C-alpha cells in the first residue's frame, strides 16, 4: 500500500516536472500544439478552466498580474492547493495520514461550487467589469 | 484504576478504550452517576479524539458495566470510522485544467460526502466518495487523452518545435 502510494507520488512528481518544463519553455498563446478547450471551441463561451494554460505560463515566469488576467480562479486557488499538498507531502514523508481539516468541512465544497459557477457566469458577461475575467482579452 | 490506552489506527470495528475498576461500589444508582459524569466530562466527541490521539471520527461510544461483590467495572468501547476521501482538491484541479463538467460533478459529490459524514450517515458517505472519485478520474483521463490526441494531431509542429525550429502560428 505504502509502496504503491510512493510510486504514484514519484509518477506525479515526474509528470509535474515535465509539464512545468513544457509550459515554461513554450508560450501556449504562440504555439499551436497546446490543446484548445472543447467547450470554448463548440460554444464560443469561456468555461471556468479557459486560459489556465496561459495563466500557468505567466505564473512560471513570475508574471502574476497577467496570469490573473487570463484565469483568476487558478491564481486564487494556488495558495489553498499549496496548503493541501503540504499536508499530502507531510503524510507521505512521515508515513501517517495528515489531512487539512478545512477541506473536510461541510461548507467548503458548497462555497467552492458557488464560486466556480459565479465565475463561469461572470466571465461570459460582455460588460465592463466582467470583461477582465474573460480569458480572451 | 486500570487503563489500556487507545492509540493509532482506528478501523470500523469497535475497540476497547479503557476499563475503570471502582472498588466498593455495588449499587447501580451510584454507578450510573459515575458513568454519566465520565461521559459528560471526558467524552464530548472532539475531546475524546484528542485525548486518545485519534485523528479519526468516533461515532459510537458503548459503556458496559459489570458489578461484582466487592466493586464494579466500567468498560468503554469506541467504534470509529475513517473519514472517506472527498476528492475536493482533485475535482478542483480537473475543473481548472481539464475544462469539463466532470470536475463540477466531483465538487457536488464532495459536498455530499462532507455533509453526510458530519450528519452521521457513515454508510452513505462512502458511495458518495466513490462517485466523486469516479467523476474526477473520468474528467482527468478524458482531459489527458484530449490533450495527447491534440498533440498527436499537431505532431508535425511538435516534432519541428522540439528539433529547434522556430515554428510560431
Interface residues (C-beta under 8 A of the other chain):
Chain A: X26 X30 X31 X32 X33 X34 X35 X36 X37 X38 X39 X40 X47 X48 X49 X50 X52 X71 X73 X74 X77 X81 X84 X97 X98 X99 X103 X104 X105 X106 X108 X109 X110 X112 X113 X116 X117
Chain B: X55 X83 X86 X88 X89 X92 X93 X95 X96 X97 X98 X99 X100 X103 X104 X107 X108 X110 X111 X114 X115 X117 X118 X146 X147 X150 X151 X154 X157 X158 X161 X167 X168 X169
